[in-house]
Every structure is written in C-alpha cells, then in structure tokens.
C-alpha cells in the first residue's frame, strides 16, 4: 500500500468544500444567532467562529459549530458580570431552543431534544484591545477563565501540522476515544514535526504517546495559568496510551484502513472509556 497516498485520500474524503451543505448550514446558523443576539442587547457584541471551523481542522465525520459572543469590556447591556452575561444570552435563545448549560458554553438543541451541535460561548473582553477575554465558569473554584481566541487559532493554524491534526481527529472519531480534541491538538503541535511525512508524523505521535505519555505535559497557549489537568490527567493519559499502542499494532501489520474506517474498527479494535464527563473546553469541537 502507498500509505501516503491513502492518508491523503482520507483527508480528501473528510474535507468540506466551501459550497458544501455543511458549510452553508454553518453560515446560515451564524447569521441567525448573530441577528438574534444583536436584536436583544443595546450594543452589538463581537460574534465570531471558533473551534475547528476557524482553525481549519474541521472534518466531515464529526464536528461542532463553536461561536463566541464577546461583549466589550465596558458594555453592561448583557449584564454587569460574567454570570449575568452567560444567563442573559441563554435567555435570548430559551424561547426557540432547548439549552444545555455547559461549563462556559450554551449548547443549542431543538425543543424536541435534537442536537444541532452548536456551542455558543458568551464572554467579555478584558480591555479595549479586544484580544484577551474572560469566560464564565459554572464549575470549579474560579468563576472565570481568561483566554484569547486569536492565540488559540494561530497556535494551531501556524503549526504546519493541520493535516496531521485532522487525521488524528478522524482516528479519534473512529475508535470513539473519550478525550477532548483541544487536548489532541495541543499534543500534536507539541510533539509534531512539520517536516515529516503524514505517515511518519502519525507513527511518531502514537509512539511517543504509547511510550512516554507520563512525562508529557501541555499548557494552554493563551494562558499558562489555566489548569488543564482535568482534561489531561492520569485517566485520559492511560486511555490515550492504550489506544495508541493498539493502533501501532495495526500500523506494524500495515492495516491502515482499520485505523481510519469505522466498519473495520467494529470487528478488530474495541476501546472502552471509563471517563464519564469532563469540563467543557471553549475551543473544542
């Protein structure tokens, strides 16, 4: 098998064209959300794409639409504090949607419970530069998280490892591993080498994860003070290491299709997760 050719084929199959139904849906959904928010508050917030849509790491098999809604630092039209902003934005959509409250996001679903895979993240800019922002935290010791959307986006987009990230996301989707995409992105960027071929890059990633994951740490590129241990702790490391070891067995036997095709996975590999739930990460799809 020409592995490099096969991996490029997987990427092509998982790509979304600019005029695809999925991308058109994303555009129309953003317009609807933006219109509703702007009609509800005295001042218009900054409304932008986030997550895989903005980073260029979206795959057809599994994606969510992440939209941020950031109010100016001195704008109290949506509330005087982060909790009020979070709840008031939630109320805007409460009449038309069923809302699932996450740690920092609002998951929009139909009144019948159908999941639209849309996460809306309200927040407030720290100052007039409109770079850093604060997000409300419904859980944990702190009730706010400081982050920066542009830093997250550039950290991934400028890595030179977009294709490797997308293939790792396909892998995650096929095996059903329960770990945040945000964590996988950070790991690929930390461990990766953009000079490697796709085959070499994937094998290098799985080998390090299999053999040395206990010594690997990651930081939030937008704020090193943010604690990622709940997203990348012992349980997640064990799960990821085990999955990588099993995958390397298939690599050794040149069974690449079974790594990236769900119908093969059902018959050959079973990964079970003991993780029930984890905190929401605002830039995860």
SULJOMO-V194023 format. One record per residue. N is the residue number from 1. RES is the residue in one small letter. SS is DSSP state (alpha for helix, beta for strand, coil for the rest). PSI is psi in whole degrees, -180 to 180 (999 if undefined). D_LAST is the distance of its C-alpha to the last C-alpha in Angstrom with 1 decimal. Layout:
# SULJOMO-V194023
<<N | RES | SS | PSI | D_LAST> <N | RES | SS | PSI | D_LAST>>
This chain:
# SULJOMO-V194023
<<1 | x | coil | 138 | 31.8> <2 | x | coil | 95 | 30.7> <3 | x | alpha | -43 | 27.4> <4 | x | alpha | -42 | 26.3> <5 | x | alpha | -42 | 27.0> <6 | x | alpha | -43 | 25.1> <7 | x | alpha | -37 | 21.9> <8 | x | alpha | -32 | 22.1> <9 | x | alpha | -41 | 22.6> <10 | x | alpha | -45 | 19.4> <11 | x | alpha | -42 | 17.6> <12 | x | alpha | -43 | 19.6> <13 | x | alpha | -28 | 18.8> <14 | x | alpha | 0 | 15.1> <15 | x | coil | 155 | 15.4> <16 | x | coil | 119 | 15.2> <17 | x | coil | 160 | 18.3> <18 | x | coil | -23 | 18.7> <19 | x | coil | 18 | 20.7> <20 | x | coil | 160 | 18.7> <21 | x | alpha | -34 | 18.3> <22 | x | alpha | -45 | 14.5> <23 | x | alpha | -39 | 14.8> <24 | x | alpha | -39 | 17.7> <25 | x | alpha | -42 | 15.9> <26 | x | alpha | -46 | 13.3> <27 | x | alpha | -47 | 16.3> <28 | x | alpha | -38 | 18.3> <29 | x | alpha | -43 | 15.8> <30 | x | alpha | -43 | 15.5> <31 | x | alpha | -44 | 19.3> <32 | x | alpha | -44 | 19.9> <33 | x | alpha | -44 | 17.9> <34 | x | alpha | -44 | 19.6> <35 | x | alpha | -41 | 22.9> <36 | x | alpha | -42 | 22.7> <37 | x | alpha | -45 | 21.9> <38 | x | alpha | -29 | 24.5> <39 | x | coil | -9 | 27.1> <40 | x | coil | -15 | 26.6> <41 | x | coil | 155 | 27.3> <42 | x | coil | -37 | 30.2> <43 | x | coil | 143 | 28.3> <44 | x | coil | 125 | 25.3> <45 | x | coil | 171 | 22.2> <46 | x | beta | 121 | 20.0> <47 | x | beta | 121 | 17.1> <48 | x | beta | 156 | 14.6> <49 | x | beta | 150 | 11.4> <50 | x | coil | -164 | 8.9> <51 | x | alpha | -153 | 5.7> <52 | x | alpha | -29 | 6.2> <53 | x | alpha | -41 | 8.7> <54 | x | alpha | -31 | 10.8> <55 | x | alpha | -18 | 10.6> <56 | x | coil | 21 | 11.7> <57 | x | coil | 17 | 9.6> <58 | x | coil | 139 | 8.4> <59 | x | coil | 151 | 10.0> <60 | x | coil | -33 | 11.9> <61 | x | coil | -34 | 11.8> <62 | x | coil | 112 | 8.4> <63 | x | coil | 154 | 5.6> <64 | x | coil | 159 | 4.8> <65 | x | beta | 114 | 6.9> <66 | x | beta | 125 | 6.8> <67 | x | beta | 128 | 10.6> <68 | x | beta | 149 | 12.7> <69 | x | beta | 96 | 16.3> <70 | x | beta | 125 | 18.6> <71 | x | beta | 152 | 22.3> <72 | x | coil | 157 | 25.1> <73 | x | coil | -32 | 26.6> <74 | x | coil | 9 | 29.8> <75 | x | coil | 115 | 28.4> <76 | x | coil | 12 | 29.2> <77 | x | coil | -27 | 28.8> <78 | x | coil | -3 | 25.7> <79 | x | coil | 156 | 27.2> <80 | x | coil | -12 | 29.0> <81 | x | coil | 173 | 26.4> <82 | x | alpha | -38 | 22.7> <83 | x | alpha | -41 | 23.1> <84 | x | alpha | -41 | 25.0> <85 | x | alpha | -47 | 22.5> <86 | x | alpha | -49 | 19.7> <87 | x | alpha | -36 | 22.2> <88 | x | alpha | -36 | 23.7> <89 | x | alpha | -39 | 20.5> <90 | x | alpha | -43 | 19.8> <91 | x | alpha | -30 | 23.3> <92 | x | alpha | -36 | 22.9> <93 | x | alpha | -3 | 20.6> <94 | x | alpha | -29 | 22.4> <95 | x | coil | -35 | 25.0> <96 | x | coil | -17 | 22.9> <97 | x | coil | 158 | 19.9> <98 | x | beta | 128 | 19.4> <99 | x | beta | 126 | 17.4> <100 | x | beta | 119 | 15.6> <101 | x | beta | 123 | 16.0> <102 | x | coil | -175 | 13.5> <103 | x | coil | -43 | 14.5> <104 | x | coil | -9 | 13.7> <105 | x | coil | 166 | 11.8> <106 | x | beta | 116 | 13.3> <107 | x | beta | 122 | 11.7> <108 | x | beta | 125 | 13.9> <109 | x | beta | 165 | 15.6> <110 | x | coil | 164 | 19.0> <111 | x | coil | -22 | 22.2> <112 | x | coil | -3 | 22.5> <113 | x | coil | 1 | 19.3> <114 | x | coil | 133 | 17.4> <115 | x | beta | 119 | 13.6> <116 | x | beta | -4 | 12.5> <117 | x | beta | 42 | 8.8> <118 | x | beta | 122 | 9.2> <119 | x | beta | 121 | 8.6> <120 | x | beta | 127 | 11.6> <121 | x | beta | 102 | 12.3> <122 | x | beta | 152 | 16.1> <123 | x | beta | -175 | 18.0> <124 | x | beta | 134 | 21.2> <125 | x | beta | 145 | 22.2> <126 | x | coil | -39 | 24.4> <127 | x | coil | -171 | 27.1> <128 | x | coil | -12 | 28.2> <129 | x | coil | -19 | 26.6> <130 | x | coil | 48 | 23.2> <131 | x | coil | -77 | 21.4> <132 | x | coil | 149 | 20.7> <133 | x | beta | 163 | 19.5> <134 | x | beta | 137 | 19.7> <135 | x | beta | 147 | 17.2> <136 | x | beta | 141 | 18.6> <137 | x | coil | 111 | 18.3> <138 | x | coil | -16 | 19.3> <139 | x | coil | 162 | 19.9> <140 | x | coil | 178 | 21.7> <141 | x | coil | -39 | 24.7> <142 | x | coil | 144 | 23.5> <143 | x | coil | 9 | 22.5> <144 | x | beta | 156 | 20.7> <145 | x | beta | 130 | 18.5> <146 | x | beta | 130 | 19.3> <147 | x | beta | -178 | 16.8> <148 | x | coil | 111 | 16.6> <149 | x | alpha | -44 | 14.0> <150 | x | alpha | -37 | 16.2> <151 | x | alpha | -44 | 16.8> <152 | x | alpha | -46 | 13.2> <153 | x | alpha | -50 | 12.9> <154 | x | alpha | -33 | 16.4> <155 | x | alpha | -37 | 16.0> <156 | x | alpha | -49 | 13.7> <157 | x | alpha | -35 | 15.3> <158 | x | coil | 5 | 18.8> <159 | x | coil | -22 | 18.5> <160 | x | coil | 12 | 19.8> <161 | x | coil | 24 | 17.5> <162 | x | alpha | -46 | 14.8> <163 | x | alpha | -39 | 16.3> <164 | x | alpha | -42 | 16.4> <165 | x | alpha | -44 | 12.7> <166 | x | alpha | -40 | 12.0> <167 | x | alpha | -38 | 14.7> <168 | x | alpha | -34 | 13.5> <169 | x | alpha | -40 | 10.1> <170 | x | alpha | -46 | 12.6> <171 | x | alpha | -48 | 14.7> <172 | x | alpha | -43 | 12.3> <173 | x | alpha | -39 | 11.7> <174 | x | alpha | -46 | 15.5> <175 | x | alpha | -10 | 16.7> <176 | x | coil | 30 | 14.3> <177 | x | coil | 136 | 14.1> <178 | x | coil | 79 | 12.8> <179 | x | coil | 144 | 11.3> <180 | x | coil | 138 | 8.2> <181 | x | alpha | -35 | 6.7> <182 | x | alpha | -41 | 7.8> <183 | x | alpha | -44 | 11.1> <184 | x | alpha | -40 | 11.4> <185 | x | alpha | -48 | 11.0> <186 | x | alpha | -38 | 13.7> <187 | x | alpha | -44 | 15.8> <188 | x | alpha | -44 | 16.0> <189 | x | alpha | -40 | 17.0> <190 | x | alpha | -41 | 19.4> <191 | x | alpha | -17 | 21.0> <192 | x | coil | 166 | 20.8> <193 | x | coil | 112 | 23.6> <194 | x | coil | -12 | 23.1> <195 | x | coil | -13 | 26.6> <196 | x | coil | 155 | 26.0> <197 | x | coil | 168 | 25.6> <198 | x | alpha | -44 | 22.5> <199 | x | alpha | -48 | 24.5> <200 | x | alpha | -39 | 25.7> <201 | x | alpha | -44 | 22.4> <202 | x | alpha | -47 | 20.8> <203 | x | alpha | -41 | 24.0> <204 | x | alpha | -43 | 24.3> <205 | x | alpha | -52 | 20.8> <206 | x | alpha | -35 | 21.6> <207 | x | alpha | -45 | 25.1> <208 | x | alpha | -44 | 24.3> <209 | x | alpha | -38 | 21.8> <210 | x | alpha | -39 | 24.5> <211 | x | alpha | -23 | 27.4> <212 | x | alpha | 25 | 26.5> <213 | x | alpha | -28 | 23.3> <214 | x | alpha | -25 | 25.4> <215 | x | alpha | 8 | 26.3> <216 | x | coil | 130 | 22.9> <217 | x | coil | 155 | 21.5> <218 | x | coil | 154 | 18.6> <219 | x | coil | 153 | 18.5> <220 | x | coil | 117 | 16.2> <221 | x | coil | -21 | 17.4> <222 | x | coil | -20 | 17.5> <223 | x | coil | 103 | 19.6> <224 | x | coil | -14 | 21.3> <225 | x | coil | -13 | 22.5> <226 | x | coil | 130 | 19.1> <227 | x | coil | 117 | 19.4> <228 | x | coil | 10 | 16.6> <229 | x | coil | -30 | 19.0> <230 | x | coil | -23 | 17.5> <231 | x | coil | -22 | 14.3> <232 | x | coil | 62 | 16.4> <233 | x | coil | -165 | 19.7> <234 | x | alpha | -41 | 22.3> <235 | x | alpha | -46 | 20.7> <236 | x | alpha | -38 | 17.5> <237 | x | alpha | -42 | 19.8> <238 | x | alpha | -43 | 22.1> <239 | x | alpha | -46 | 19.6> <240 | x | alpha | -40 | 18.1> <241 | x | alpha | -44 | 21.7> <242 | x | alpha | -44 | 23.0> <243 | x | alpha | -39 | 20.4> <244 | x | alpha | -40 | 21.2> <245 | x | alpha | -43 | 24.9> <246 | x | alpha | -38 | 24.8> <247 | x | alpha | -40 | 23.0> <248 | x | alpha | -28 | 25.7> <249 | x | alpha | -40 | 28.3> <250 | x | alpha | -37 | 27.1> <251 | x | alpha | -46 | 27.0> <252 | x | alpha | -34 | 30.6> <253 | x | coil | 7 | 31.6> <254 | x | coil | 41 | 30.0> <255 | x | coil | 58 | 28.0> <256 | x | coil | -33 | 24.9> <257 | x | alpha | -32 | 24.3> <258 | x | alpha | -12 | 23.8> <259 | x | alpha | -33 | 21.0> <260 | x | alpha | 8 | 19.0> <261 | x | coil | 125 | 20.3> <262 | x | alpha | -37 | 19.6> <263 | x | alpha | -30 | 23.2> <264 | x | alpha | -39 | 24.5> <265 | x | alpha | -38 | 22.4> <266 | x | alpha | -29 | 23.7> <267 | x | alpha | -14 | 27.2> <268 | x | alpha | -36 | 26.9> <269 | x | coil | 135 | 24.3> <270 | x | coil | 120 | 23.2> <271 | x | coil | 128 | 20.8> <272 | x | coil | 138 | 21.0> <273 | x | coil | 135 | 18.9> <274 | x | coil | 1 | 20.8> <275 | x | coil | 123 | 17.9> <276 | x | coil | -44 | 17.8> <277 | x | coil | 155 | 15.3> <278 | x | coil | 159 | 13.9> <279 | x | coil | 149 | 13.3> <280 | x | coil | 138 | 10.2> <281 | x | coil | 125 | 8.9> <282 | x | coil | -17 | 8.6> <283 | x | coil | 36 | 6.6> <284 | x | coil | 142 | 3.8> <285 | x | coil | 999 | 0.0>>
